[in-house]
Amino acid sequence: MNIDGLESFLAIVSNKSISKASKALHITQPTLSTRIRKLEEELGFILLHRSWDGIELTEEGYFFLPYAIELLGDLRDASFALTGNNRISYQLLSSIAAGKDELRIGINTWLAPVFSSVIIPYLRENFPQTAFKFITRPTNVLKKLLEYNSIHFSIHFDNNAVIPYDHELLLQDEFLIICHKDDVALMDGKLANAAKLDKKLLVFEHAALTNNLDKISTILGQLKAQDYQMVDDVQNMFSFVENGYGYTVLPRSIIYHMSEQRMANIATVPIDDLELTAPVTLEYRQNSLFQEPISGLINELHRFIQDMYKEKELSE
C-alpha cells in the first residue's frame, strides 16, 4: 500500500481541506488529489466526499481511518527502532540474526489466547532444545509471512486465499450468543428471540475477524437488527454485555478472552436455530529442521480440540 497515499489521506482529514493539506505536505493540489485517487483505486472504495462545503469522510473512510493511523504508526515505530538509536538497532538486529534457527509460529490475533497456553508447555516439555517464537497477526498477514518463509507454522481462521503449502482443518469454531446472565432464559438458545431483549446487537469490528464478515452479514440478516453498535475492542464489548447494554454473536474462542470476574455476569449460549462456524486451519511448510516438533505440535493441538476445547470453563 502506498505510504504517500496514506499520509495524504491523513493530512486531508486533519486539515479538512485539500489546499491546506497540500501546503502542510509541501506538494501541489493536483499531486495530492492524484495520490488520494490512486489510494482509493488500490483499496477499492471511496474515502472522501468532495463538495463545495469541503471534505467529508465516507462511511468507508471512517472505518478505514484508525487502521491508516495505526499502520503509519507501526511503520514509524519500526523505523525508529532500527535507526533512532544505534544500540537498540544493534540489539534488535542481533536478536533477529540469532533467531534464524528458531521455530516461528504464527497465530491469528483472536486465537492467540486459545492456543499459546497449549503450545508453550508442549514444546518446553517435549522439545526443550528448540527455540520458538510467536508472531501474532491477522490471518492475511500470517499467510503472507508463510509465503515469504518468515514463519514455519500458522494457526488462523480460514479464508479464500490459497497458498501451496500443507494445511488441514483444526476445528469448526462454532458461534455462540454472548449475553448477560439474566437474558439467558429469554434467549433460550435461539437468535430469533433476540428481539425480545430490546437491547443492541454488538458487532465486533476488528481486523482479526475480517475474514468472517460474511458471518456477520448472515447474523444481521437472521436478526433483521436495525439497532446495532460497532465495537472495536473485545474488552469494551464485554463491558457492554455485562452491564446489560447489549448482546453479541461470536466464535466460541471468545471465552478465552474473558476474565473469571466477567464470566460471573456474562453467559455463552449455544445457538439452536442457526448453524454458523468459523473454520480454523493449520498451515505449515515442510522444514527438515522443525519437522518433528511441528508434527508433534499438530497432534497435540488436535488432542486439545477433541478433549478440552469445548469443555473449557474459565470459572473452574
N, C-alpha and C positions, 0 to 999 in steps of 0.2 A: 504494500500500500504506500502511496506517495506521501512522504513526510511533509513536503511543501504544501500539499493539498490540505493535510490535517491542520497545519499551522495557520493556513489561510482561513480555513473554516472557523477555527477558534478565535482568530483575530476579528473576524466579522461579527461573531456572536458577542465578543467582548465590547467592541466599539459600536455595534448596532448600526453600522454604516460601511458600505464598500469603500467610499472615499477616505474615511478616517482609518479604516483597516489598511488600505494601500499605503497611506502615509506612515502608519506605525511600522509596516514591514519594509518600507522604502522601495516599493515596487509600483508600477503603473496600475491603474484600474483595469485596463484590458488584460494584463498579465494575471491579476488576481482573479478576475472572472473566468479566465481560461483554466486556472488551477482548480477552481470550485467545480467547473463543468466536468473536468477530467475525473475529479474525485467522485462526483455523482455518477458518472458513467461507469466507473470501476465498481462502485457499491451497488448500482442497480436501482437506486431510488433518489428522490429529490430531498435535499437537506434544507433548502432555504426558499421562502417565498419572497419575491422581489416585487414591490409596488411603489406607487408614488408616496405612500405613507412610510416607507422604509423597508427594513429587512425583518422578517419573522421566520422562526424555525417551523418547519413542517412537523407533523407528528413523528415521522421517522427521524427528523433532525433532533427532536427532544430525546428520543430513545437512544440515538447514537452518541449524543454529546458526552455523557460520562465515560463511555468507552474510549472516545477520542482523547479526552483529558488523561485517562489512565494510561493509554498506550504511549502517548508522548512522554508522560511522566516516567514510565518504566524505561523508555529508551534513554532519557536524560540521566536517570539514576545509574543505568548500566554504563553509560559513557563516563560519568563522574567516577564511578568505582574503578574503572580501568585507566583513567587518565588524570583524575583530580588529585591523586596522591600516589607518589611512586611506591611507597612502602605497601599501601593497600593493594595497588596493582600487582606488585611482585608476589604478595601472599596469595592473591586470588589466582593468578596465572600458574603459580607453582602448585596450588591445590588441584587445579584442573588437569595439569600435566600428570600429577601423581595419581589422579583418578581414572586414567585411561584404562586401567585393568580392573575397574570395579563394575559390578553388575548394576546397571542403571534401569530402574523400574519406574515406568510412568503410570500414574493413577489419575483418573478424572477427579477434578476438584471436589465434586459432590461425593464421590465414592471413597475418598481417602480415609475418612474416619472408620469406614466399614472394614477395609482390608489391611491397613497398615498395622493394626494390632494383631493380625494373624501372621503377616509376613515376617515381622521383626523377630518374634520368638522362634519361628520355624527356622529361619536362616541362622540365627545365633546358635541354636541347638544342633542343627544338622550340618551346617557349613560354616563353622566358626572362622575359618581362614578366608572366607570370601567377603571382600569388602563390597558394600552395596550402598546405593543412594536412591532416594525418591525424587522424581520430577513430577510435581503436581500442577496440572494444567487442564484446560478444556479438551474435549475429545479431538477436535480437528488439529489442535496443536500437537497432541500426542501422536497422531497418525503421521504428521509431517516429520516429527522427531524420529519416529521409527523408520520412515523412508530415508532420512538422512543418516541413519545408523548412529544417532546420538543417544538413543535408548535401545535396550535389548528386549524389553518385555513391557506390555501395556495392558492395563485394565480400564475399560471405558465403556460408555454407552455406545451401542452400535448405531451406525448411520449408513447412508448410501455411498459414502466414499470408500472405494475398494483399493486395497494395496496388496501386492502379490506375495504376502508372507503367510506363515502358518497362523491359523486363527480357529477358535472354537467358542461356542456359546458357553458362558459360565452360568447364567441364570436369567430367567424372565422376572424382572423386579416388578412385582405387582403393585398397582396403585391402591392407596388407602385413602379413606376420608380422615382428615385431621380436624378434630373439633374439640370444643370444651367438653369436659366430662358430663356436664349437666345436659348436653344436647344429644347424648348417645341414644337414649330411649326414643326420642323423637325421630332421629335419623333412621334407626332400625336397619342399618346396613344398606340403605337404598339412596342413591343420588336423587331420585325423584322426590324424596321427602325434604330436600334441602330448602325448597321454597317455604316450608312451614317454619323455618328458623327465623325468617325475617332478619337475616344477617348478611353481610357482604361476603361474596366469594373472593378469597385472596389468591391472586395469580402471581406465582413466583417468577419474577423477571430476572433471570440470571444466565450468564453465558455458559455456565456449567450444564444447563439443561436445554440449551438452544436446539439440540438435535431432537428434542421431544416436543417441539412446538405444535406438531400435528396432534399430539395427545391433548394438549391444552385446547386446541380447536374442537376436538371431539367432546371434551368435557363441557365447554361453553355451549356447544350445540345441544348436548343432552340436558343441561340445566336451563337453557334459554335464559341465562342470567343477564339481567340488564344492569344490575348494581354490583360491580366488582371493583377491586382495588389492586393495583400493581404494587408488589413489594419486592425489593431487590436484595434483601438481606435475610437470611434464614432465621437469625435470632430475633429480628424485628417482627418477622412473621409469627414466631412463637408468642411474642408479646401480645400481638393482636388476638391470637386464638385463646390464650389463657385468660385474657381479660374479657372474653365473651363478645369481642367485636366482630369476628368473622370465622370462617372455616376455609379449608383448602383441600385439594386432592393432589397427592404427590406420591412418588415411589416409596416403597417400604424402607428404603435406606435412610429416609428422613429420621427414623428413630435413633440413629447413631449420632445425630447432631443435637439430640435433646439431653439436657441435664436431668438428674434424678428429681431435682426440685420441681422442674417444669412438668415432668411426667405425672406429678400429683394432680395437676389440673387439666392436662391435655390427654385426649383419648385418640387412639388409632383404630379405625373401624374398617374391616374388610368390606368391599363393595359387592353386593349381590346382584345388582341389576345392570352392571356394565363390566365386561371383561377388557381390562386395559393393563398392559405391561410395558416396561421399558427394558429391552434386551441388553444385557451386559456381556461384553465379549472380551476374550483374551486374544491378544495378537503378539507375535514374537518372531524374531529372526533366529535362524539356526546359527549357533555360535559354539564352536568346539570348546572354548574356554568355560562357558557357562551352561553347557548342555545339561549336565547332571542337576545343578541347583534349579534350573528352570523347569525341568521335568518334574522334580520333586515338589516344587512350589505349585505347579499346576494341579497335581494330585491333592496337595494339602488344601488348596482353595476349593476344589470340588467337594472334598470331605467336609469342609466348613459349611458350605452352602447346603449340603444334604443333611448334615446332623445338627447344625447350630443356628443358622442364619434366621430362619423363620421363628425359632423359639426364643430368640434373644429378647430379654426384657431388662431395661436399664434400671428398673426398680428393685431388682434382686439384690 
